[in-house]
Amino acid sequence: PNVFIFNNEVPGRPKMHIHRLDMREWVRIDASYPAQMRLRDTFLKERRDEVFVSNTDESAEACKWEFFRKLVQHLPQRFPYIFDDTEPGKLYNKVLGEWV
């Protein structure tokens, strides 16, 4: 897949601003992950209507599930120290101690 970038423009060349994405790096998790997830949980509990918007159109739902399946497949391969997929159909987050 390609991602948009907004630098290194070359005069006279199309400005699509895309480049190849290293699939190993499309998700990044660093030391701030646990704190970010706690903040996410707080926002979803206390301000859900302000921070969560989702299109429920049938085509959008299909796209969301496609993305979710790709993410669930990728996470334990890329971050085996955080995600465990040993139980079929489930993904365990070792850092947060919860099943997805």
VENLIN-V196290 format. One record per pair of residues at least 24 apart in sequence whose ideal C-beta (glycine too) atoms are under 10 Angstrom apart, sorted by the first residue. I is the first residue (numbers start at 1). J is the second residue. D is the distance in whole Angstrom. If there is no record, write none. Layout:
# VENLIN-V196290
{{I:J:D} {I:J:D}}
This chain:
# VENLIN-V196290
{{1:26:8} {23:70:10} {23:74:8} {23:78:9} {24:74:9} {24:77:9} {24:78:6} {25:78:9} {26:70:9} {26:71:9} {26:74:8} {26:78:9} {27:71:7} {27:74:7} {27:75:7} {27:78:7} {27:79:8} {28:78:10} {28:79:10} {29:75:9} {29:78:8} {29:79:6} {29:81:10} {29:82:6} {29:83:9} {29:95:9} {33:79:9} {33:82:8} {33:93:10} {33:95:7} {33:96:9} {34:95:6} {34:96:7} {37:93:8} {37:95:8} {37:96:6} {37:98:9} {38:96:9} {41:96:9} {41:98:10} {68:100:9} {71:100:9} {72:100:7} {75:100:9}}
